[in-house]
Amino acid sequence: MEIIVGKLNELFWGPWFIYGILLIGLFFSILTRFLQVRHIKDMVILMFKGEKSEKGISSFQAMSIALSGRVGTGNIAGTATAIGMGGPGAVFWMWAIAFIGAATAYVESTLAQIYKEEKDTEYRGGPAFYIEKGMGQRWFGVIFAVAALIAMLILMPGVQSNAIAGAVENAFNIEPWITGLIIAVLLGAIIIGGVKSIANAAQIIVPFMALAYILMAVVIICMNISEIPAVISLIFSSAFGAQEVFGGIIGSAIAWGVKRGIYSNEAGQGTGAHPAAAAEVSHPAKQGIVQAASVYIDTLLVCSATAFMILFTGMYNVQNEKVDVDDANRYIHIGEFNQGGLSGEEQMTFAKGIKEGAAYTQYAVDTALPGFGAPFVAIALFFFAFTTIMAYYYIAETNVAYLFSGSMEKIFIWVAKIAILVTAFYGTVRTSDLAWAMGDVGLGLMVWINVLAILIIMKPAILALKDYEKQKKEGKDPVFDPRELGIKGADFWVEYNEKRNKK
């Protein structure tokens, strides 16, 4: 299994793919004239403006579900692992992929809104839907839906639950299988209620924990305020190999920064497009802009919080790939800002746990606030990763709804519920190496298919943005009519406008 997963990762995450994702994000940024900069004000306003309905959820709820998927293990363990494997420079490349990825998030989320459907009194949409309607190729949509089900129900939940179990065991000495049972019971209680239940839980948990986590980072930053110039300089110099100790790992910095950046913010993966389609808005571009903001919140705020906590306290190691993988001496401890006072044996133990990324963050917080780091990070990671598994289920349910209807849909929705509960539990007791590797396969599978699709059918999203901006300049609250823009296949909006005109 490990050999197969390793080979698939080599295929999905080759250098050409890493740099290709960066170029595609830059392409969408240029095409939208860097909407992620021009529409920052609109991001904030639209985030809180939408109203939910019987069939749809509010813009804030949709963003909360998207953030549930984005803000998870990738922000705490993933960011730490990126630094450990690629050096401090990986942080810069995480920022870069978030900045240009915001444009990619806009495109996929706007397409999801344009081509959404009303099914079983709920709005449904996502890559499978816009692939079929935008390209006219159901077989391609089916491929994505199946890939999404494999990734969301089998490959990726284990990363989240595994990180939770590791952090909880480190903080409270609770056996992983016990943590697995707790996750399964709580998750089951929430997902039984469907999208509305998930949205209600996400809009409470995600903002609260994100704010608490960022405030903790602010406290640590204030305690190390004099080191800010040195840490920022370290990030930028190592990002481009300017610093001698990191000069040989610039490729690793880019690779791990991009890989963990995409894993964290999910721009291009298509996951955020699913809840975006469920939002009740008058114009697809509105939710596209809101979803672009969620990438910023995920990476520029939460991931940066983790990065600064680790770098300020010096709690990171850098892999030297030339030395044997099983040898703890392959890790170099860069102690420029290390105030932890770890013994040699503790440093060796810490080095061996490089893939257990959450431990980095726990040690970092504990260095600044002794006795507080392990429990705080464990609790934060529990909520972040738990809500991510919730989001995974919602995405899986949406793709089940795409593939099936009637009694078959209901049957497979229950199959999806059982599958994610089983894999979430199993993830707590398997090795972290395999969990992360399988998660990367699931991520790569979805990104490959989705990015290819949005490159082919991006035009409606660009037309929608121009239409939104035109109506805004005219002083209107933008409303969407696909027929005026020559967009075909947006049947929901045609029917929606006919009903609205009759009122």
KEVEX-346015 format. One record per residue (C-alpha): x, y, z; residue number from 1. Coordinates in Angstrom, 3 decimals, decimal comma. Layout:
        px        py        pz    i
         X         Y         Z  NUM
...
% end
This chain:
        px        py        pz    i
     0,000     0,000     0,000    1
     2,751     2,459     0,944    2
     4,609     1,767    -2,329    3
     1,463     2,307    -4,426    4
     0,572     5,507    -2,580    5
     4,156     6,753    -2,962    6
     4,140     6,150    -6,720    7
     0,810     7,956    -7,099    8
     2,206    10,930    -5,183    9
     5,188    11,058    -7,525   10
     2,756    11,143   -10,445   11
     0,376    13,741    -9,008   12
     2,963    16,014    -7,402   13
     5,801    16,113    -9,910   14
     7,696    19,406   -10,389   15
     5,783    20,227   -13,572   16
     2,502    20,007   -11,630   17
     3,765    22,152    -8,734   18
     4,900    24,941   -11,043   19
     1,855    24,444   -13,260   20
    -0,500    25,218   -10,370   21
     1,410    28,418    -9,665   22
     1,190    29,461   -13,326   23
    -2,531    28,653   -13,555   24
    -3,260    30,743   -10,455   25
    -1,248    33,596   -11,945   26
    -3,141    33,202   -15,228   27
    -6,524    33,505   -13,471   28
    -5,229    36,468   -11,459   29
    -4,279    38,308   -14,655   30
    -7,533    37,297   -16,363   31
    -9,616    38,704   -13,477   32
    -7,320    41,735   -13,225   33
    -6,308    40,657    -9,709   34
    -9,804    40,740    -8,261   35
    -8,269    39,462    -5,007   36
    -6,830    42,978    -4,580   37
    -9,471    45,100    -6,313   38
   -12,445    43,612    -4,476   39
   -11,187    43,328    -0,901   40
   -13,890    45,759     0,270   41
   -16,592    43,734    -1,490   42
   -15,249    40,555     0,125   43
   -15,981    41,923     3,591   44
   -19,367    43,444     2,717   45
   -20,702    40,427     0,806   46
   -19,497    38,017     3,473   47
   -22,163    39,232     5,894   48
   -24,805    40,489     3,471   49
   -26,493    37,364     2,088   50
   -29,597    35,828     3,635   51
   -30,371    32,140     3,943   52
   -33,579    30,605     2,617   53
   -35,476    27,326     2,818   54
   -33,476    26,029    -0,134   55
   -30,151    27,779     0,362   56
   -27,740    28,934     3,038   57
   -26,325    32,411     3,622   58
   -23,041    33,622     2,127   59
   -21,488    33,529     5,595   60
   -22,669    29,956     6,195   61
   -21,359    28,883     2,781   62
   -18,017    30,511     3,543   63
   -17,999    28,863     6,986   64
   -18,473    25,423     5,429   65
   -15,734    26,234     2,912   66
   -13,499    27,415     5,766   67
   -14,354    24,201     7,621   68
   -12,721    22,376     4,736   69
    -9,865    24,849     4,350   70
    -9,045    25,463     8,036   71
    -7,935    22,119     9,386   72
    -4,868    19,967     9,833   73
    -3,151    21,783     6,975   74
    -3,080    24,988     9,014   75
    -1,428    23,499    12,088   76
     0,304    20,238    11,204   77
     0,608    20,964     7,466   78
     2,220    24,369     7,924   79
     4,642    22,911    10,461   80
     5,520    20,039     8,132   81
     6,049    22,446     5,216   82
     8,565    24,377     7,320   83
    10,218    21,179     8,510   84
    10,555    19,739     5,010   85
    11,123    22,915     2,989   86
    12,565    25,367     5,497   87
    11,133    28,735     6,568   88
    10,982    29,749     2,899   89
     8,027    27,390     2,441   90
     5,931    29,985     4,300   91
     6,514    32,522     1,527   92
     5,372    30,031    -1,093   93
     2,274    29,250     0,973   94
     1,499    32,971     0,910   95
     2,149    33,086    -2,838   96
    -0,176    30,182    -3,620   97
    -2,862    31,730    -1,389   98
    -2,622    35,112    -3,112   99
    -2,877    33,779    -6,642  100
    -5,089    30,885    -5,538  101
    -7,763    33,373    -4,470  102
    -8,433    34,014    -8,170  103
    -8,714    30,274    -8,802  104
   -11,160    30,001    -5,885  105
   -13,227    32,810    -7,431  106
   -13,434    31,031   -10,800  107
   -14,455    27,616    -9,468  108
   -16,945    29,002    -6,927  109
   -18,591    31,331    -9,454  110
   -18,915    28,454   -11,922  111
   -20,544    26,404    -9,149  112
   -23,116    29,164    -8,632  113
   -23,783    29,623   -12,355  114
   -24,426    25,921   -12,959  115
   -26,068    24,944    -9,663  116
   -29,301    22,976    -9,424  117
   -32,278    22,815    -7,107  118
   -32,537    19,195    -6,023  119
   -34,709    17,778    -3,242  120
   -35,525    21,339    -2,035  121
   -31,821    22,162    -1,652  122
   -29,293    23,921    -3,856  123
   -26,611    21,570    -5,118  124
   -23,553    22,311    -7,210  125
   -19,822    21,895    -7,604  126
   -17,259    20,717   -10,154  127
   -19,239    17,665   -11,310  128
   -22,237    19,892   -12,037  129
   -20,342    22,640   -13,866  130
   -18,260    20,131   -15,797  131
   -21,405    18,502   -17,187  132
   -23,311    21,720   -17,893  133
   -20,374    23,844   -18,992  134
   -18,664    21,210   -21,136  135
   -21,681    19,108   -22,039  136
   -19,779    16,003   -20,958  137
   -21,490    14,027   -18,213  138
   -18,815    11,314   -18,285  139
   -16,216    13,881   -17,213  140
   -18,492    15,059   -14,408  141
   -18,940    11,459   -13,283  142
   -15,158    10,996   -13,165  143
   -14,804    14,002   -10,866  144
   -17,720    12,905    -8,661  145
   -16,228     9,426    -8,223  146
   -12,769    10,911    -7,543  147
   -14,314    13,277    -4,980  148
   -16,083    10,412    -3,216  149
   -12,863     8,393    -3,038  150
   -10,924    11,412    -1,738  151
   -13,553    12,733     0,686  152
   -14,711     9,406     2,128  153
   -11,565     7,253     2,011  154
    -8,283     9,094     1,416  155
    -8,523    12,452     3,204  156
   -10,554    12,111     6,455  157
    -7,765    10,028     7,987  158
    -5,311    12,941     7,775  159
    -7,591    15,069     9,930  160
    -8,495    12,411    12,501  161
    -4,906    11,163    12,676  162
    -3,647    14,642    13,530  163
    -6,379    15,064    16,148  164
    -5,482    11,746    17,779  165
    -1,761    12,548    17,811  166
    -2,245    15,992    19,336  167
    -4,759    14,765    21,927  168
    -2,500    11,876    22,932  169
     0,450    14,256    23,271  170
    -1,571    16,714    25,371  171
    -3,846    14,505    27,458  172
    -2,364    10,994    27,102  173
    -5,648     9,666    25,674  174
    -5,413     6,531    23,541  175
    -6,016     7,213    19,810  176
    -8,869     4,691    19,550  177
   -10,778     6,547    22,285  178
   -10,349     9,813    20,390  179
   -11,537     7,986    17,269  180
   -14,749     6,907    18,978  181
   -15,428    10,452    20,209  182
   -14,911    11,843    16,695  183
   -17,220     9,219    15,188  184
   -20,034     9,851    17,676  185
   -19,931    13,658    17,384  186
   -19,598    13,548    13,603  187
   -22,514    11,142    13,280  188
   -24,742    13,394    15,395  189
   -24,071    16,377    13,110  190
   -24,096    14,864     9,615  191
   -27,437    13,151    10,185  192
   -29,008    16,622     9,939  193
   -27,603    17,275     6,449  194
   -26,345    20,568     5,024  195
   -28,322    22,873     7,333  196
   -26,980    21,101    10,424  197
   -23,435    21,234     9,054  198
   -23,798    24,948     8,175  199
   -25,135    25,813    11,643  200
   -22,269    23,979    13,355  201
   -19,626    25,443    11,042  202
   -20,739    29,069    11,416  203
   -20,335    28,803    15,202  204
   -17,220    26,640    15,574  205
   -14,988    27,909    12,755  206
   -15,000    31,691    13,445  207
   -14,648    31,159    17,204  208
   -11,680    28,787    16,995  209
    -9,974    30,735    14,197  210
   -10,184    33,931    16,252  211
    -8,912    32,199    19,406  212
    -6,020    30,664    17,485  213
    -5,036    33,946    15,839  214
    -5,203    35,746    19,212  215
    -2,830    33,143    20,653  216
    -0,429    33,846    17,800  217
    -0,711    37,596    18,439  218
     0,232    37,012    22,092  219
     3,339    35,035    21,061  220
     4,236    37,633    18,420  221
     3,993    40,396    21,043  222
     6,233    38,382    23,355  223
     8,823    38,175    20,559  224
     8,204    41,568    18,966  225
    11,894    42,361    18,622  226
    12,419    39,279    16,450  227
     9,865    40,251    13,762  228
    12,418    41,737    11,304  229
    14,728    38,727    11,692  230
    11,942    36,171    11,176  231
    10,505    37,942     8,126  232
    14,007    38,233     6,696  233
    14,530    34,510     7,364  234
    11,338    33,618     5,462  235
    12,203    35,681     2,397  236
    15,913    34,854     2,263  237
    15,318    31,106     2,566  238
    12,430    31,233     0,059  239
    14,893    32,155    -2,686  240
    17,911    30,267    -1,373  241
    19,715    33,464    -0,406  242
    20,674    32,110     3,012  243
    23,502    29,580     2,930  244
    21,937    26,985     5,227  245
    18,745    26,902     3,101  246
    20,372    27,460    -0,291  247
    20,191    23,815    -1,277  248
    16,496    23,371    -0,499  249
    14,875    26,166    -2,516  250
    13,162    23,503    -4,637  251
    11,834    21,868    -1,470  252
    10,650    25,236    -0,176  253
     8,605    25,819    -3,323  254
     7,355    22,241    -3,555  255
     6,316    21,936     0,093  256
     4,991    25,491     0,257  257
     2,775    24,925    -2,784  258
     1,721    21,385    -1,793  259
     0,830    22,270     1,787  260
    -0,579    25,624     0,652  261
    -3,013    23,892    -1,694  262
    -3,783    21,276     0,956  263
    -4,631    24,058     3,372  264
    -6,513    26,602     1,229  265
    -7,844    24,036    -1,303  266
    -7,915    26,581    -4,143  267
    -8,187    24,590    -7,367  268
    -9,304    21,418    -5,634  269
   -12,984    22,259    -6,114  270
   -13,995    21,553    -2,512  271
   -14,930    25,151    -1,731  272
   -17,119    25,242    -4,843  273
   -19,609    22,778    -3,327  274
   -20,818    24,979    -0,424  275
   -20,486    28,064    -2,662  276
   -23,226    26,640    -4,874  277
   -25,565    26,304    -1,897  278
   -25,493    30,027    -1,059  279
   -28,573    32,187    -1,612  280
   -27,268    35,124    -3,680  281
   -28,590    37,296    -6,509  282
   -25,422    37,016    -8,600  283
   -22,854    34,178    -8,858  284
   -19,882    36,577    -8,723  285
   -20,917    37,628    -5,221  286
   -20,238    34,199    -3,773  287
   -17,133    33,786    -5,911  288
   -15,686    36,921    -4,321  289
   -16,617    35,699    -0,825  290
   -14,934    32,354    -1,471  291
   -11,787    34,159    -2,615  292
   -11,752    35,821     0,811  293
   -11,880    32,428     2,543  294
    -8,503    31,560     0,973  295
    -7,024    34,706     2,527  296
    -8,484    33,889     5,936  297
    -7,172    30,343     5,768  298
    -3,590    30,972     4,697  299
    -2,711    34,609     5,298  300
    -4,217    34,545     8,802  301
    -4,434    31,029    10,279  302
    -1,437    29,424     8,497  303
     0,644    32,536     9,145  304
    -0,294    32,336    12,826  305
     1,143    28,823    12,980  306
     4,242    29,774    11,001  307
     5,121    32,745    13,186  308
     4,581    30,810    16,416  309
     6,993    28,131    15,188  310
     9,601    30,479    13,741  311
     9,609    32,902    16,673  312
    10,297    30,109    19,118  313
    12,745    28,253    16,852  314
    10,768    25,014    17,057  315
    11,522    23,638    13,634  316
    13,902    21,237    11,964  317
    14,931    21,090     8,343  318
    15,232    17,818     6,477  319
    18,495    16,948     4,788  320
    17,339    14,599     2,043  321
    20,865    13,244     1,377  322
    20,870    11,225     4,597  323
    19,012     7,970     5,245  324
    15,292     8,421     5,830  325
    15,239     6,381     9,036  326
    18,102     8,246    10,644  327
    17,079    11,008    13,017  328
    20,406    12,716    12,355  329
    19,079    13,633     8,897  330
    17,354    16,587    10,569  331
    19,274    19,781    11,189  332
    18,095    21,842    14,125  333
    18,344    25,510    13,216  334
    18,398    27,182    16,615  335
    18,691    30,878    15,732  336
    15,570    31,762    17,718  337
    15,416    28,637    19,879  338
    14,480    29,458    23,448  339
    13,118    25,979    24,198  340
    16,159    24,558    25,943  341
    15,447    21,014    24,713  342
    18,003    18,369    25,681  343
    19,834    16,441    22,960  344
    17,589    13,413    23,513  345
    14,456    15,567    23,369  346
    15,644    17,158    20,121  347
    16,228    13,695    18,613  348
    12,752    12,545    19,651  349
    11,307    15,758    18,279  350
    13,181    15,314    14,981  351
    11,822    11,785    14,531  352
     8,314    13,183    14,740  353
     8,697    15,572    11,809  354
     5,602    14,227    10,076  355
     3,621    14,656    13,283  356
     3,439    18,328    12,375  357
     1,110    19,376    15,174  358
     3,872    18,620    17,698  359
     5,900    21,511    16,263  360
     3,114    23,936    17,051  361
     2,481    22,435    20,482  362
     6,152    22,818    21,419  363
     6,187    26,349    20,017  364
     3,233    27,545    22,122  365
     4,596    25,690    25,147  366
     7,903    27,485    24,783  367
     6,183    30,857    25,063  368
     3,524    29,775    27,564  369
     4,797    26,723    29,508  370
     2,184    24,054    30,139  371
    -0,355    25,683    27,814  372
     0,867    24,730    24,330  373
    -0,025    21,054    24,101  374
    -3,621    21,311    25,388  375
    -4,405    24,538    23,508  376
    -3,172    23,253    20,149  377
    -4,857    19,886    20,726  378
    -8,208    21,582    21,350  379
    -7,755    23,966    18,414  380
    -6,756    21,118    16,130  381
    -9,696    19,034    17,312  382
   -12,206    21,695    16,272  383
   -10,395    22,697    13,072  384
    -9,907    19,138    11,843  385
   -13,322    17,961    13,038  386
   -15,123    20,660    11,055  387
   -12,975    19,751     8,060  388
   -14,268    16,170     8,220  389
   -17,791    17,649     8,399  390
   -17,081    19,597     5,214  391
   -15,720    16,461     3,569  392
   -19,007    14,712     4,273  393
   -21,031    17,579     2,803  394
   -18,914    17,474    -0,366  395
   -19,363    13,692    -0,581  396
   -23,127    14,034    -0,132  397
   -23,283    16,619    -2,925  398
   -21,480    14,281    -5,298  399
   -23,770    11,406    -4,327  400
   -26,687    13,693    -5,226  401
   -25,039    14,329    -8,604  402
   -24,588    10,635    -9,378  403
   -27,898     9,298    -8,084  404
   -31,521    10,283    -7,546  405
   -34,576     8,976    -5,724  406
   -34,201     5,933    -3,487  407
   -30,673     5,205    -4,784  408
   -29,536     8,654    -3,665  409
   -30,894     8,072    -0,154  410
   -29,227     4,671     0,073  411
   -25,831     5,960    -1,038  412
   -26,051     8,980     1,254  413
   -26,291     6,535     4,159  414
   -23,387     4,559     2,700  415
   -21,402     7,816     2,624  416
   -22,266     8,542     6,263  417
   -21,083     5,107     7,381  418
   -17,949     5,246     5,200  419
   -16,716     8,570     6,562  420
   -17,350     7,499    10,161  421
   -15,314     4,329     9,587  422
   -12,405     6,067     7,824  423
   -12,341     8,896    10,375  424
   -12,022     6,314    13,154  425
    -9,453     4,262    11,245  426
    -7,371     7,382    10,619  427
    -6,780     7,787    14,355  428
    -5,022     4,436    14,656  429
    -2,936     4,277    11,465  430
     0,527     5,756    10,967  431
     0,741     9,451    10,170  432
     3,087     8,877     7,196  433
     0,479     6,772     5,393  434
    -2,352     9,125     6,389  435
    -0,607    12,163     4,897  436
     0,483    10,266     1,785  437
    -3,072     9,039     1,130  438
    -4,398    12,540     1,742  439
    -1,965    13,930    -0,831  440
    -3,171    11,355    -3,376  441
    -6,784    12,372    -2,786  442
    -5,892    16,037    -3,075  443
    -3,869    15,554    -6,254  444
    -6,622    13,486    -7,873  445
    -9,242    16,212    -7,387  446
    -6,934    19,094    -8,322  447
    -5,889    17,422   -11,574  448
    -9,458    16,933   -12,799  449
   -10,880    20,224   -11,528  450
    -8,094    22,493   -12,779  451
    -8,308    20,949   -16,246  452
   -12,071    21,545   -16,251  453
   -12,011    25,182   -15,125  454
    -9,312    25,991   -17,673  455
   -11,711    24,754   -20,358  456
   -14,936    26,383   -19,075  457
   -13,649    29,509   -17,285  458
   -15,299    32,009   -19,671  459
   -18,701    32,209   -17,871  460
   -16,937    33,086   -14,586  461
   -15,046    35,934   -16,295  462
   -18,244    37,181   -17,966  463
   -20,028    37,062   -14,603  464
   -17,299    39,184   -13,000  465
   -17,511    41,815   -15,747  466
   -21,309    41,845   -15,455  467
   -21,106    42,220   -11,661  468
   -18,658    45,121   -11,958  469
   -20,755    46,799   -14,677  470
   -23,922    46,694   -12,565  471
   -22,020    47,930    -9,507  472
   -20,771    50,954   -11,472  473
   -24,358    51,693   -12,460  474
   -25,299    51,780    -8,778  475
   -27,338    48,560    -8,895  476
   -27,403    45,549    -6,644  477
   -26,164    43,045    -9,253  478
   -28,577    40,365   -10,429  479
   -27,684    37,590   -12,823  480
   -29,293    36,761   -16,170  481
   -27,255    34,170   -18,095  482
   -29,175    34,799   -21,325  483
   -27,970    38,400   -21,491  484
   -24,379    37,159   -21,262  485
   -24,834    34,316   -23,740  486
   -24,171    31,662   -21,074  487
   -25,834    28,333   -21,841  488
   -26,652    25,535   -19,435  489
   -27,460    27,821   -16,475  490
   -31,008    26,470   -16,269  491
   -31,457    27,272   -12,584  492
   -30,959    30,994   -13,179  493
   -33,294    31,070   -16,175  494
   -36,072    29,524   -14,070  495
   -35,164    31,700   -11,085  496
   -35,515    34,886   -13,131  497
   -38,836    33,748   -14,640  498
   -40,262    33,143   -11,172  499
   -38,942    36,484    -9,930  500
   -40,425    38,388   -12,906  501
   -43,853    36,852   -12,265  502
   -43,945    38,223    -8,719  503
% end
